[in-house]
Each structure stands twice: as C-alpha cells, then as structure tokens.
Amino acid sequence: MGTCIAVAAAGLTSTIMNRDKPAARCCGIVGYIGTGDVQPVLMEGIEILQNRGYDSCGMTTIGGDGQLTTTKFASRGTTSDCIQLLKREAPSQHGGHHIGIAHTRWATHGGKTDTNAHPHMDWKKRISLVHNGTIDNFAQLKKDLIAKGCVFVTETDSEVIANLIGYQLDLGRSFEDAVAESVSQLQGTWGLCVIHKDYPDRIVLARNGSPLLVGSSDGQVFIASEPAALARHTSQYLMLKDGEIAIVTSKGIDQLLESRDMHRISSETVATSPDPFPHWTLKEIFEQPQSLARALNYGGRIMAHGNRVKLGGLDQNTDLLAIRNLLLAGCGTSLYAAMYGEQLMQWLACFDQVRAIDATELEQHSLPKHDAGILLLSQSGETLDTIRACQVADEHGVRKFSIVNSVGSLLARMTSCGVYLNAGREVAVASTKAFTSQVTVLALVASWFWQNLRSEEYPDRCSALLDALHRLPVYAGMTLNAHGACKRIAEKLKDSQTLFVLGKGFGYPVALEGALKIKEISYIHAEGFAGGALKHGPFALIDDKEQTPVIMIVLGDQHAALMLNAAQQVKARGAYLICLTDFPELVQDVADDYIVIPSNGPLTALLAAVPLQLLAYELSIARGINPDKPRGLAKTVTVS
C-alpha cells in the first residue's frame, strides 16, 4: 500500500477545549496520513460514523511544529451537538496538518464530559490515542501506574492505555515496542490508533475484538472502524486481525505478518443528510418498500418456476439441513425479529425444536444437545453480545449461520454462511427498516428449510408465506399512508407517562418491537405484552384518571376473539384504546382510535410495525426529542 492515513488513535494537546468532566467508550474511529489536509477527512469520517451513537467526539493532529493538537467536546444540550461544536473549531485548530486521528465516543467508563472524550494522552503529553472497546483489568493497571507516579485526569479505561504506553516510553522502549508491551498487559477488547509527537510520520494500530480497517489511495492512507468512513476515499481495504499490531507510515503498513486479502467497499453512495426528510428515522421508515424489495432481491430470491426459495449462501451449505434443533439469537430489535422467525418456523414445522434467545443470555447450557444449529441476527454484524454467542457456539461445534446487514462485518466472517439483508445503511440509532427486512429474510430462510427438507406437512402454509412475501413491499408502501393518523394520535399521547402495546401470535414480537421503538425515541415508558398477559399483573398500572394508553394489534386471525376480550377488559379499566387491525369492523365498537393495515397472511402482523414506528417518531417530535440520536444509546453496541 502507498502512503498511510491513520485512524482512531489520538491524544490530548495544547489546545483542549474543556467544559465538563466524565468519560466514554469508543464507538467510531477515523484516521489519516498523507499529503492532504487531515481536518476535513477526519471531520467527514466522524459525521459518517455518527450513526454508531455518540455523546462526545474529538480529534488529535500533529502540526508542523511537532506538537499534538487536540480538540474535543462532549454534547451539551442534546446527544449530538458535540459534532457541531467540533466542526466549528476544527478548521482553525487543525488546518494544514497532514496526520491525525478522530473518535466518536459513547460513554461507558466515566461521564459525558470534554475531559473524558477521546483522544487521550499520556500524562507527559507525548502520545495520543483513540480506543474502541473495554479494558477489563483497567482498575488494577491504573492502581499500579499511580503507584509508579503516573497522573490521571479522566475517569476512562482508555487513559490507562495511554499512561501505560507512556510508562513504557519512560523505561526506554521505542514507540512501537511501548505500544506492543502495553497491549500485552491488557485484558478486554480494543481497537487502538496511537500517534507520537516525535514520530509525525507514523501511526501504530492494535486490534483485539474491535474492528480496524486500513485503505489507501493516491499516496494517502485512511483508517476507520467501519467501511462507510473509507468509501469516499478508496474502493478497498484490509482489516487487522485480532492480536495484530501494525505500523502505518507514508511508505505503507509494516508488521503484518502475511499477505492479506483486500475487501471491496460497496459502491453505495454514503449520504450525509436525510434530505428531503427532516430526520433519518423518518427517511428510513419510508424506505421500507425499497428495502423489503431488496431483501427479496426484487423477487430473485423466490424462483418463478415452482415458487422455490433460492438463497445462495444456504444453497452451498446443505449440511445445515442436518439441523433439527435451532436457536435464533439476537439483541434488542434483532431478538424481536428472531421471535417472529421462531413463530414462522414453528408454524411451518421446519425443526423438531426452534427457540429464540437473547444473545446476552446465551451460555453453554443454552445450546441444544443434539443436531444443533444457531442462527445469529445483527444489523451491524458487530454487536459484541451476539459475537460472543457465536463464539460459544463455535467452541462447542454447533453449526452456525447468520443474517446481517453490513457486508463483510465480523459476524458475517465468523459464520460459515448466511443471508444478507441488503437493507441499505441505517443511520438513525433506532432500527426500523432492518427489523422488517430481518423478518422478511427469516421468512425466506424458514421456507428454504421447509422446501429442502421436503416436508409434506403444511404445504398450504408455505405457499401462503411465499405469496405474502411477494406482496410485502407493495403492502408496506400502502401502510405508510397511516402517517397522518399516527401524527394525530401522537398529539393525544404525547403527555403520557406509560403505555402498553399488546399482540398475540405473530403480533406478539411486533408488540415488543413497537414498545421498544416508543421508549427508545420518545422516552415514554412503554411495555410490550402478550395479548392476555395484562390480567396477570400489569392491569394494576392502568389508571382510569390518566386514561393509560393501550395499543393492541387485533388481526382477523385465530387470535381475534382473545384480543377482543382483552380489549374489553382494558376499556373497562379506563384505558385509552388504539387498535391496529386489518379488519376495522372487529374493533370499531371498542377502540377509541384505530389504524387499518392491509391483510397479508402470516406477515400481516409485520405490517403493524410500520404504524408503530411512525407513532414512535411522531411522539418524539411532539415531545421535542431528536429521534435520530436518543440519549444513552448507540447504533452498534460493541461493549459489554
């Protein structure tokens, strides 16, 4: 590779813009080294990576005077205003510099303050670094370093790495050896980019469990934690492996021990604005007809002849057909999609046993004893808890495959095969189009197993599911017409403190996902329950004086009578009842408000996710909240 650009390691400097005081965990890294101006490259990278979630950001560069210059901010009034603060200051502080690192942080160790923001320096201000990950043994290391005279100014685990490197420099080690020796003492996960004021021609990188990518173009080198941040500068990149340390200089990358395959970056244009929509959340909700069509490969994943499902990633791995007991594992939205997939697979009788499990809870004893398989779901393909679940399965010889959105992500590489969502990049922290695409792909996977196992049970069910998949993109577009009704209902609910979302059968995981969306972006305490579950305790929270809102998914299926009975019960206790239904005549005499969705067989309930997303969005707007960047949340959770 040619000239190198360093991403991710950065340090404090003589020009720190301090305001508050706590620390954070790493979410996004960018770096550059070359002949161009580093500041716009780093700033653009930070803006692209902001979808990962952040509450502070910063950059460090080395100027012509050989000094480290660091500018960093924590957000003030909102989750995201730190980027605007940095964008305002960066040109004057870092203009004309040719090497630097930058970072967006999501606080884990230490509060949301300027001081705790990355980059971090050693106490003698020689090196600066950015870090993604979590250091498990930071407390003991910090105690030892303080005893040796090191001074700490932040609450972060990342500053421990900086001072550990500084201490190794004091012992007479070279820059590269100081990093290597320090890394050998760490326990946990890290993606590190480190620069030294006396070595303005290099960046030292280290990785263990947190992605670092390096690409080059026209005598420049770029570093990032996500391919999207490289896409405007290079068409391909290499990825550091766990345990590796690399030196990036103007001449290339040293200390990679063997030749490395290059990964190509998708040609998809990376948008930096949601225009013409006011927010990414709304844009991505309205993109669902297109994202669902892509999940189906515009019909190409269902062959016209014989109505058979064709999934290249699975067709070449027919050993998956030996799975009789399947686990589906995911976190958050991916878990709720997995629960919908679980019901579809049970409905088709694809397996002897199929069960969805929260990846955060998966342990050895969770795995089936015989003929086992695990299907892992993650939008980003980098979710740490899901990666760990994959590792547990791998250690015990369980067949594994995945459904992910991000091509070439860690989970995609760790699993033997899988299916991509092709949903396009999600920028808003709260997932919308990825959820509906995940359920769509799970429906394809369920049909693939049913067809390839030559099951003779329920052929009418498989046909109904495939027909529903064909209709899904168009019907999703029709469901978007509910936007006006959702906005009107949001005005009525905006002052609510608590609400409930109920569903049964396929509607149950959609109710859970709808409640998650509402609590994520409107900050209303929302809980999802099975249709008949309120009478087992939560009825106590329905307040007739407050007219506690209850949203129910009431479909014209075998659960209609039970759901209508539950509707009468919540109305009798004074609830304000909103129904999502494909048969308005079912609910018009009991509901205070209702929204009509199209009937689409086993995927009717999935369409109810769209008005729930729109309602969550409009509630956030009505309550004065930025739906794209909810407080305390990150798009890609790469920490424990």
C-alpha positions as CSV (number, residue, x, y, z in Angstrom):
1,M,0.0,0.0,0.0
2,G,1.2,3.5,-0.5
3,T,1.1,6.4,1.9
4,C,-0.8,5.7,5.1
5,I,-3.6,7.5,6.8
6,A,-4.1,6.8,10.5
7,V,-7.5,6.5,12.1
8,A,-8.5,6.2,15.6
9,A,-5.6,7.0,17.9
10,A,-5.5,10.5,19.1
11,G,-4.3,12.4,22.1
12,L,-4.9,15.5,24.0
13,T,-2.9,18.5,23.3
14,S,-2.1,22.0,24.0
15,T,-5.5,23.2,22.6
16,I,-8.0,21.2,24.6
17,M,-11.5,22.7,24.6
18,N,-12.6,21.7,28.1
19,R,-16.1,22.1,29.5
20,D,-17.3,19.3,31.7
21,K,-15.8,16.1,33.2
22,P,-16.5,12.3,32.6
23,A,-15.5,9.5,30.2
24,A,-16.8,7.3,27.5
25,R,-16.4,4.2,25.5
26,C,-15.4,4.1,21.9
27,C,-17.8,4.0,19.1
28,G,-16.2,5.3,15.9
29,I,-12.6,5.8,14.8
30,V,-11.1,7.5,11.8
31,G,-7.5,8.4,10.9
32,Y,-5.4,9.8,8.0
33,I,-1.8,10.2,7.0
34,G,-0.8,11.8,3.7
35,T,-0.1,15.0,1.8
36,G,-3.6,16.4,2.1
37,D,-5.3,18.4,4.8
38,V,-6.2,16.0,7.6
39,Q,-9.0,18.0,9.2
40,P,-11.7,17.7,6.5
41,V,-11.0,14.0,6.2
42,L,-11.4,13.4,9.9
43,M,-14.5,15.6,10.2
44,E,-16.2,13.8,7.3
45,G,-15.4,10.5,8.8
46,I,-16.9,11.5,12.2
47,E,-20.1,12.7,10.5
48,I,-20.4,9.4,8.6
49,L,-19.8,7.3,11.8
50,Q,-22.2,9.3,13.9
51,N,-24.9,6.6,13.2
52,R,-23.0,4.3,15.6
53,G,-24.1,6.5,18.5
54,Y,-22.1,9.0,20.5
55,D,-22.2,11.7,23.2
56,S,-18.8,13.2,22.6
57,C,-16.2,13.4,19.9
58,G,-12.7,14.8,19.2
59,M,-9.6,14.7,17.1
60,T,-5.8,15.0,17.5
61,T,-3.4,16.0,14.8
62,I,0.4,16.7,14.6
63,G,1.3,20.2,13.3
64,G,4.4,21.4,11.5
65,D,5.8,22.4,14.9
66,G,5.8,18.8,16.0
67,Q,3.2,19.3,18.7
68,L,0.0,17.4,19.4
69,T,-3.2,19.5,19.0
70,T,-6.3,18.0,20.4
71,T,-9.9,19.4,20.3
72,K,-12.7,17.5,21.8
73,F,-16.2,18.1,23.1
74,A,-19.0,16.4,25.0
75,S,-22.5,17.2,23.9
76,R,-24.2,20.0,25.9
77,G,-27.9,20.3,25.4
78,T,-28.5,17.3,23.2
79,T,-26.9,13.9,22.5
80,S,-25.4,15.1,19.3
81,D,-24.3,18.8,19.4
82,C,-20.7,17.9,20.1
83,I,-20.1,17.3,16.4
84,Q,-21.3,20.8,15.6
85,L,-19.0,22.2,18.3
86,L,-16.1,20.2,16.8
87,K,-16.9,21.2,13.3
88,R,-16.9,24.9,14.3
89,E,-13.4,24.7,16.0
90,A,-11.6,22.1,13.9
91,P,-10.6,24.2,10.8
92,S,-8.8,26.8,12.9
93,Q,-7.1,24.3,15.2
94,H,-6.1,21.6,12.8
95,G,-6.0,23.2,9.3
96,G,-2.9,22.4,7.3
97,H,-1.9,19.3,9.3
98,H,-1.3,16.0,7.5
99,I,-1.6,13.3,10.1
100,G,-4.3,12.8,12.7
101,I,-6.9,10.6,14.4
102,A,-10.5,11.2,15.5
103,H,-13.2,9.5,17.5
104,T,-16.8,9.5,18.4
105,R,-17.5,8.2,22.0
106,W,-20.4,6.5,23.7
107,A,-19.8,6.8,27.5
108,T,-19.3,3.7,29.5
109,H,-16.3,4.3,31.9
110,G,-16.7,7.9,33.1
111,G,-19.3,10.5,32.4
112,K,-20.1,12.6,29.4
113,T,-17.5,15.4,29.7
114,D,-14.9,17.1,27.5
115,T,-12.2,15.6,29.6
116,N,-13.4,12.1,29.2
117,A,-13.8,12.4,25.4
118,H,-11.3,10.9,23.1
119,P,-8.4,11.2,22.2
120,H,-6.5,10.6,25.4
121,M,-2.8,11.5,26.1
122,D,-0.2,10.1,28.5
123,W,0.5,12.3,31.4
124,K,3.6,13.8,29.8
125,K,1.7,14.6,26.6
126,R,3.9,12.6,24.2
127,I,1.4,10.2,22.7
128,S,-2.3,10.4,21.9
129,L,-4.7,7.6,21.2
130,V,-8.3,6.7,20.4
131,H,-9.7,3.4,21.7
132,N,-12.8,1.3,20.9
133,G,-13.6,-1.4,23.3
134,T,-13.5,-2.1,27.0
135,I,-10.4,-2.9,29.2
136,D,-11.5,-5.4,31.9
137,N,-8.4,-5.0,34.1
138,F,-8.1,-1.2,33.9
139,A,-8.7,-0.7,37.6
140,Q,-5.7,-2.8,38.7
141,L,-3.5,-1.3,35.9
142,K,-4.5,2.2,37.0
143,K,-3.7,1.5,40.6
144,D,-0.2,0.2,39.6
145,L,0.5,3.2,37.4
146,I,-0.5,5.7,40.1
147,A,1.9,3.9,42.4
148,K,4.6,4.5,39.8
149,G,3.9,8.2,39.6
150,C,1.6,8.4,36.6
151,V,-1.1,11.1,36.8
152,F,-4.6,10.6,35.6
153,V,-7.1,13.4,34.6
154,T,-10.1,11.3,33.3
155,E,-12.3,8.5,34.6
156,T,-11.9,6.4,31.5
157,D,-10.3,3.0,31.0
158,S,-8.8,4.3,27.8
159,E,-6.5,6.8,29.6
160,V,-5.0,3.8,31.4
161,I,-3.7,2.6,28.0
162,A,-2.2,6.0,27.2
163,N,-0.4,6.1,30.5
164,L,0.7,2.5,30.2
165,I,2.4,3.4,26.9
166,G,3.9,6.5,28.5
167,Y,5.3,4.4,31.3
168,Q,6.9,2.0,28.8
169,L,8.4,5.0,27.0
170,D,10.0,6.1,30.3
171,L,11.6,2.7,30.6
172,G,13.4,3.4,27.3
173,R,11.3,1.4,24.9
174,S,10.7,2.6,21.3
175,F,7.3,3.9,20.3
176,E,6.3,0.7,18.6
177,D,7.7,-1.5,21.4
178,A,6.0,0.6,24.1
179,V,2.6,0.0,22.4
180,A,3.3,-3.7,22.0
181,E,4.3,-4.2,25.6
182,S,1.4,-2.2,26.8
183,V,-1.1,-4.2,24.7
184,S,0.3,-7.4,26.1
185,Q,-0.8,-6.4,29.6
186,L,-4.4,-5.6,28.6
187,Q,-7.4,-7.8,29.2
188,G,-10.6,-7.0,27.2
189,T,-11.3,-5.6,23.7
190,W,-9.6,-2.8,21.8
191,G,-9.1,-1.1,18.5
192,L,-6.3,1.3,19.1
193,C,-4.8,4.1,17.0
194,V,-1.8,5.8,18.6
195,I,0.3,8.8,17.5
196,H,3.5,10.2,19.0
197,K,4.6,13.8,18.7
198,D,8.2,12.8,18.0
199,Y,7.1,10.5,15.2
200,P,4.9,12.5,12.9
201,D,5.3,10.0,10.1
202,R,3.5,7.0,11.6
203,I,0.5,5.7,13.4
204,V,0.6,2.5,15.4
205,L,-2.5,0.3,15.3
206,A,-3.6,-2.6,17.5
207,R,-6.7,-4.7,17.5
208,N,-8.4,-7.3,19.7
209,G,-12.1,-7.7,19.2
210,S,-12.8,-4.3,17.8
211,P,-12.6,-3.6,14.0
212,L,-9.8,-1.5,12.4
213,L,-9.7,-1.1,8.6
214,V,-6.9,0.5,6.5
215,G,-7.2,1.7,2.9
216,S,-5.0,3.7,0.6
217,S,-5.4,5.9,-2.5
218,D,-3.2,8.4,-4.3
219,G,-0.4,8.4,-1.7
220,Q,-2.8,8.7,1.2
221,V,-3.7,6.2,3.9
222,F,-7.1,6.1,5.7
223,I,-8.1,4.3,8.8
224,A,-11.6,3.6,10.1
225,S,-13.6,1.3,12.3
226,E,-16.3,0.9,9.6
227,P,-16.1,0.7,5.8
228,A,-18.5,3.5,5.2
229,A,-15.9,6.0,6.5
230,L,-13.5,4.9,3.9
231,A,-15.9,4.7,0.9
232,R,-15.3,8.2,-0.3
233,H,-11.6,7.7,-0.5
234,T,-10.8,4.2,-1.5
235,S,-12.5,1.2,-3.1
236,Q,-10.9,-1.5,-1.0
237,Y,-9.3,-2.0,2.4
238,L,-7.6,-4.6,4.6
239,M,-8.6,-5.5,8.1
240,L,-6.4,-6.1,11.0
241,K,-6.8,-9.4,12.8
242,D,-7.2,-9.9,16.5
243,G,-3.9,-9.7,18.3
244,E,-2.2,-7.8,15.5
245,I,-0.1,-4.6,15.8
246,A,0.7,-2.6,12.7
247,I,2.7,0.5,11.9
248,V,1.2,2.8,9.3
249,T,3.7,5.2,7.6
250,S,3.9,7.2,4.5
251,K,5.5,4.1,2.9
252,G,2.8,1.7,3.8
253,I,1.9,-0.8,6.5
254,D,4.6,-2.8,8.4
255,Q,4.4,-5.7,10.7
256,L,1.5,-7.5,9.1
257,L,2.9,-11.0,9.2
258,E,1.4,-12.4,6.0
259,S,-0.2,-11.2,2.8
260,R,-3.8,-10.1,3.2
261,D,-6.9,-10.3,1.1
262,M,-8.4,-7.0,0.3
263,H,-12.1,-6.3,0.9
264,R,-14.0,-4.3,-1.6
265,I,-16.3,-1.5,-0.4
266,S,-19.8,-1.4,-1.7
267,S,-20.4,1.2,-4.4
268,E,-23.4,2.5,-2.5
269,T,-23.3,6.3,-2.0
270,V,-23.0,7.2,1.7
271,A,-25.4,10.0,2.3
272,T,-24.6,12.6,4.9
273,S,-28.1,14.2,5.1
274,P,-31.6,12.7,5.3
275,D,-32.9,15.3,2.8
276,P,-35.7,15.7,1.8
277,F,-36.9,14.2,5.1
278,P,-36.3,16.1,8.3
279,H,-34.8,13.1,10.1
280,W,-33.0,9.9,9.3
281,T,-35.6,7.9,11.3
282,L,-38.5,9.1,9.1
283,K,-36.4,8.6,5.9
284,E,-35.6,5.0,6.9
285,I,-39.2,4.2,7.8
286,F,-40.3,5.4,4.3
287,E,-37.5,3.4,2.6
288,Q,-39.1,0.2,3.7
289,P,-40.9,-0.7,0.5
290,Q,-37.5,-0.5,-1.3
291,S,-35.5,-2.2,1.5
292,L,-38.1,-5.1,1.6
293,A,-37.8,-5.4,-2.2
294,R,-34.0,-5.6,-1.9
295,A,-34.4,-8.3,0.9
296,L,-36.2,-10.3,-1.7
297,N,-33.7,-9.4,-4.4
298,Y,-36.6,-7.8,-6.2
299,G,-38.2,-11.3,-6.4
300,G,-35.0,-13.1,-7.4
301,R,-34.8,-15.0,-4.1
302,I,-38.1,-16.7,-5.0
303,M,-37.8,-18.6,-8.3
304,A,-40.8,-18.2,-10.5
305,H,-40.7,-21.8,-11.5
306,G,-42.1,-23.8,-8.7
307,N,-42.2,-20.8,-6.3
308,R,-39.0,-22.1,-4.7
309,V,-36.7,-20.1,-2.4
310,K,-33.1,-19.6,-3.7
311,L,-30.6,-18.4,-1.1
312,G,-27.0,-18.7,-2.5
313,G,-25.5,-18.5,1.0
314,L,-27.5,-21.5,2.1
315,D,-27.7,-23.5,-1.1
316,Q,-24.0,-24.0,-1.0
317,N,-24.1,-25.3,2.6
318,T,-26.6,-28.1,2.6
319,D,-25.1,-29.5,5.8
320,L,-27.4,-27.0,7.5
321,L,-30.2,-29.4,6.7
322,A,-28.9,-31.7,9.4
323,I,-30.0,-29.2,12.0
324,R,-33.1,-30.4,13.9
325,N,-32.9,-28.1,16.9
326,L,-32.3,-24.5,16.1
327,L,-31.5,-21.5,18.2
328,L,-32.1,-17.9,16.9
329,A,-30.0,-15.4,18.8
330,G,-30.0,-11.6,18.7
331,C,-30.2,-8.5,20.9
332,G,-32.9,-5.8,21.0
333,T,-34.7,-5.4,17.7
334,S,-32.9,-8.4,16.3
335,L,-34.2,-10.5,19.1
336,Y,-37.8,-9.5,18.4
337,A,-37.2,-10.3,14.7
338,A,-35.9,-13.7,15.8
339,M,-39.0,-14.2,17.8
340,Y,-41.1,-13.6,14.7
341,G,-38.9,-16.0,12.8
342,E,-39.3,-18.6,15.6
343,Q,-43.0,-18.5,15.2
344,L,-42.8,-18.8,11.4
345,M,-40.6,-21.8,11.7
346,Q,-42.8,-23.4,14.3
347,W,-45.8,-22.7,12.1
348,L,-44.1,-24.5,9.2
349,A,-42.8,-27.3,11.4
350,C,-39.3,-26.8,10.0
351,F,-37.5,-28.3,13.0
352,D,-38.1,-30.5,15.9
353,Q,-37.4,-27.6,18.2
354,V,-36.8,-23.9,17.4
355,R,-36.3,-21.2,20.0
356,A,-35.3,-17.5,20.0
357,I,-32.9,-16.4,22.8
358,D,-31.5,-13.1,23.9
359,A,-27.8,-13.3,22.8
360,T,-26.8,-11.6,26.1
361,E,-28.1,-14.7,28.0
362,L,-26.7,-17.4,25.8
363,E,-24.3,-19.8,27.6
364,Q,-23.1,-23.3,27.0
365,H,-26.1,-24.9,28.6
366,S,-28.4,-22.9,26.3
367,L,-27.2,-24.9,23.3
368,P,-29.3,-27.9,22.1
369,K,-27.7,-31.2,22.9
370,H,-28.2,-32.9,19.5
371,D,-28.4,-31.9,15.9
372,A,-27.9,-28.3,16.9
373,G,-27.7,-25.1,14.9
374,I,-27.7,-21.4,15.7
375,L,-28.9,-18.6,13.5
376,L,-27.4,-15.2,14.7
377,L,-29.0,-11.9,13.8
378,S,-27.4,-8.5,13.9
379,Q,-28.0,-5.4,11.7
380,S,-24.4,-4.2,12.1
381,G,-22.7,-7.6,12.4
382,E,-20.5,-6.2,15.2
383,T,-22.8,-6.4,18.2
384,L,-20.5,-7.7,20.9
385,D,-23.1,-9.9,22.8
386,T,-24.0,-11.6,19.5
387,I,-20.4,-12.1,18.6
388,R,-19.8,-13.8,22.0
389,A,-22.8,-16.0,21.4
390,C,-21.3,-17.0,18.1
391,Q,-18.0,-17.8,19.9
392,V,-19.8,-20.0,22.4
393,A,-21.5,-22.0,19.6
394,D,-18.2,-22.3,17.8
395,E,-16.4,-23.7,20.9
396,H,-19.0,-26.4,21.1
397,G,-19.1,-27.4,17.5
398,V,-22.6,-26.1,16.8
399,R,-23.4,-25.3,13.1
400,K,-23.8,-21.6,12.8
401,F,-25.1,-19.2,10.1
402,S,-26.2,-15.5,10.2
403,I,-28.5,-12.8,9.0
404,V,-26.7,-9.4,8.9
405,N,-27.0,-6.2,7.0
406,S,-23.4,-5.0,6.9
407,V,-21.4,-6.8,4.3
408,G,-18.1,-8.1,5.4
409,S,-18.8,-7.4,9.1
410,L,-17.3,-9.5,11.9
411,L,-20.3,-11.8,12.4
412,A,-20.6,-12.4,8.6
413,R,-17.0,-13.5,8.6
414,M,-17.3,-15.7,11.7
415,T,-20.2,-17.7,10.5
416,S,-19.9,-20.4,7.8
417,C,-22.6,-18.9,5.7
418,G,-25.7,-16.7,5.9
419,V,-28.0,-14.3,4.2
420,Y,-27.6,-10.5,3.8
421,L,-30.5,-8.1,4.4
422,N,-29.4,-5.7,1.7
423,A,-31.5,-3.1,3.5
424,G,-29.0,-0.3,2.9
425,R,-27.2,1.7,5.6
426,E,-29.2,2.7,8.7
427,V,-28.1,6.0,10.2
428,A,-30.8,6.5,12.9
429,V,-29.9,4.8,16.2
430,A,-33.4,3.2,16.4
431,S,-33.6,0.4,13.8
432,T,-36.7,0.4,11.6
433,K,-36.1,-0.9,8.1
434,A,-33.6,-3.5,9.4
435,F,-36.4,-5.1,11.6
436,T,-38.8,-5.6,8.7
437,S,-36.0,-6.8,6.5
438,Q,-34.9,-9.3,9.1
439,V,-38.3,-10.8,9.4
440,T,-38.6,-11.0,5.6
441,V,-35.3,-12.8,5.4
442,L,-36.3,-15.1,8.2
443,A,-39.4,-16.0,6.3
444,L,-37.2,-16.8,3.3
445,V,-35.0,-19.0,5.5
446,A,-38.0,-20.8,7.0
447,S,-39.3,-21.5,3.5
448,W,-35.9,-22.7,2.4
449,F,-35.7,-25.2,5.1
450,W,-39.3,-26.4,4.6
451,Q,-38.7,-26.9,0.9
452,N,-35.2,-28.5,1.1
453,L,-36.3,-30.9,3.9
454,R,-39.1,-32.0,1.5
455,S,-41.6,-31.6,4.3
456,E,-45.0,-32.9,3.4
457,E,-46.7,-31.0,6.3
458,Y,-48.4,-27.7,5.8
459,P,-47.8,-27.1,2.0
460,D,-50.6,-24.6,2.1
461,R,-48.8,-22.6,4.8
462,C,-45.6,-22.4,2.9
463,S,-47.4,-21.2,-0.2
464,A,-49.3,-18.6,1.9
465,L,-46.0,-17.4,3.3
466,L,-44.4,-17.1,-0.1
467,D,-47.4,-15.3,-1.5
468,A,-47.3,-12.9,1.4
469,L,-43.6,-12.2,0.7
470,H,-44.4,-11.3,-2.9
471,R,-47.0,-8.8,-1.8
472,L,-45.0,-7.4,1.1
473,P,-43.1,-4.4,-0.5
474,V,-46.3,-3.0,-2.1
475,Y,-48.3,-3.5,1.1
476,A,-45.6,-1.8,3.2
477,G,-45.9,1.2,0.9
478,M,-49.7,1.2,1.4
479,T,-49.2,1.1,5.2
480,L,-47.2,4.3,5.1
481,N,-50.5,6.1,4.4
482,A,-51.1,5.7,8.1
483,H,-48.6,8.5,8.8
484,G,-51.3,11.2,9.2
485,A,-53.3,9.1,11.7
486,C,-50.1,8.4,13.6
487,K,-49.3,12.1,13.9
488,R,-52.9,12.8,15.1
489,I,-52.7,10.0,17.7
490,A,-49.3,11.1,18.9
491,E,-50.7,14.5,19.8
492,K,-53.1,12.8,22.1
493,L,-50.5,10.6,23.7
494,K,-47.5,13.0,24.0
495,D,-48.0,13.7,27.7
496,S,-48.5,10.1,28.7
497,Q,-46.1,8.6,31.2
498,T,-46.8,4.9,30.5
499,L,-48.4,3.0,27.7
500,F,-48.7,-0.7,26.7
501,V,-48.6,-2.5,23.4
502,L,-50.3,-5.9,23.1
503,G,-50.2,-8.6,20.5
504,K,-50.7,-12.3,20.2
505,G,-49.3,-14.9,17.8
506,F,-47.2,-13.2,15.1
507,G,-48.4,-9.9,16.7
508,Y,-46.6,-10.5,20.0
509,P,-43.0,-9.9,18.8
510,V,-44.2,-6.9,16.8
511,A,-45.8,-5.5,20.0
512,L,-42.5,-5.9,21.8
513,E,-40.7,-4.1,19.0
514,G,-43.2,-1.3,18.9
515,A,-42.9,-0.7,22.6
516,L,-39.1,-0.7,22.2
517,K,-39.3,1.9,19.5
518,I,-41.6,4.1,21.6
519,K,-39.4,4.0,24.6
520,E,-36.2,4.4,22.6
521,I,-37.0,7.6,20.8
522,S,-39.9,9.3,22.7
523,Y,-38.7,8.4,26.3
524,I,-42.2,7.2,27.2
525,H,-42.2,4.1,29.4
526,A,-43.7,1.6,27.0
527,E,-44.1,-2.1,27.6
528,G,-45.0,-4.9,25.2
529,F,-47.0,-7.9,26.4
530,A,-48.8,-10.9,25.0
531,G,-52.4,-10.3,24.4
532,G,-53.8,-11.9,27.5
533,A,-50.9,-11.0,29.9
534,L,-52.2,-7.8,31.4
535,K,-54.6,-9.6,33.7
536,H,-51.6,-11.3,35.3
537,G,-50.3,-8.1,37.0
538,P,-49.9,-5.1,34.7
539,F,-53.7,-4.2,34.9
540,A,-52.7,-2.5,38.2
541,L,-50.8,0.1,36.1
542,I,-53.9,1.1,34.1
543,D,-55.2,4.4,35.6
544,D,-58.7,5.4,34.6
545,K,-58.0,9.0,35.6
546,E,-54.9,9.2,33.3
547,Q,-56.6,7.1,30.6
548,T,-53.5,5.0,30.2
549,P,-52.9,4.3,26.5
550,V,-53.1,0.7,25.3
551,I,-52.2,-0.1,21.8
552,M,-53.4,-3.5,20.5
553,I,-52.7,-5.5,17.4
554,V,-56.0,-7.1,16.6
555,L,-56.0,-9.1,13.4
556,G,-58.6,-11.2,11.6
557,D,-56.9,-14.4,12.6
558,Q,-57.4,-17.2,15.1
559,H,-56.5,-14.9,18.0
560,A,-59.2,-12.2,17.2
561,A,-61.6,-13.4,19.9
562,L,-59.0,-13.4,22.7
563,M,-57.7,-10.0,21.6
564,L,-61.2,-8.5,21.6
565,N,-61.8,-9.9,25.0
566,A,-58.6,-8.2,26.2
567,A,-59.7,-5.0,24.6
568,Q,-62.9,-5.1,26.5
569,Q,-61.0,-5.7,29.7
570,V,-58.7,-2.7,29.3
571,K,-61.6,-0.5,28.3
572,A,-63.4,-1.5,31.4
573,R,-60.4,-0.2,33.5
574,G,-60.4,3.2,31.8
575,A,-57.7,2.7,29.2
576,Y,-57.5,4.8,26.0
577,L,-57.5,2.1,23.4
578,I,-55.8,2.3,20.0
579,C,-56.1,-0.7,17.7
580,L,-54.0,-1.7,14.7
581,T,-56.1,-4.0,12.5
582,D,-56.7,-5.4,9.1
583,F,-60.5,-5.8,9.8
584,P,-61.8,-2.5,11.1
585,E,-65.2,-4.0,11.8
586,L,-63.7,-6.0,14.5
587,V,-62.6,-3.0,16.6
588,Q,-64.7,-0.1,15.6
589,D,-67.2,-0.5,18.5
590,V,-64.5,-0.8,21.2
591,A,-61.5,1.2,20.1
592,D,-61.1,4.9,20.8
593,D,-58.8,5.1,17.7
594,Y,-57.8,2.6,15.1
595,I,-55.4,2.3,12.2
596,V,-56.1,0.0,9.3
597,I,-53.3,-2.1,7.7
598,P,-53.6,-4.5,4.7
599,S,-54.2,-8.2,5.3
600,N,-51.2,-10.2,4.2
601,G,-51.5,-13.7,5.6
602,P,-48.7,-14.7,8.1
603,L,-47.0,-11.3,7.5
604,T,-50.0,-9.1,8.4
605,A,-48.6,-8.5,11.8
606,L,-45.3,-7.4,10.3
607,L,-47.1,-4.5,8.6
608,A,-48.3,-3.4,12.0
609,A,-44.6,-2.5,12.8
610,V,-44.8,0.4,10.3
611,P,-47.5,2.5,12.1
612,L,-45.8,1.7,15.4
613,Q,-42.6,3.1,14.0
614,L,-44.4,6.2,12.7
615,L,-46.2,6.7,16.0
616,A,-42.9,6.5,17.9
617,Y,-41.4,9.0,15.5
618,E,-44.3,11.5,15.9
619,L,-44.3,11.1,19.6
620,S,-40.6,12.1,19.7
621,I,-41.3,15.1,17.6
622,A,-44.3,16.1,19.7
623,R,-42.1,15.9,22.8
624,G,-39.3,17.9,21.3
625,I,-36.8,15.0,21.1
626,N,-34.4,14.3,18.2
627,P,-35.5,10.8,17.1
628,D,-32.2,10.1,15.3
629,K,-30.0,10.3,18.4
630,P,-31.8,9.1,21.6
631,R,-29.9,9.7,24.8
632,G,-27.7,7.0,26.1
633,L,-28.0,4.7,23.1
634,A,-25.6,3.6,20.4
635,K,-26.3,2.1,17.0
636,T,-23.6,-0.5,17.2
637,V,-23.1,-1.9,20.8
638,T,-19.5,-3.1,20.8
639,V,-19.1,-3.1,24.6
640,S,-20.2,-5.4,27.4
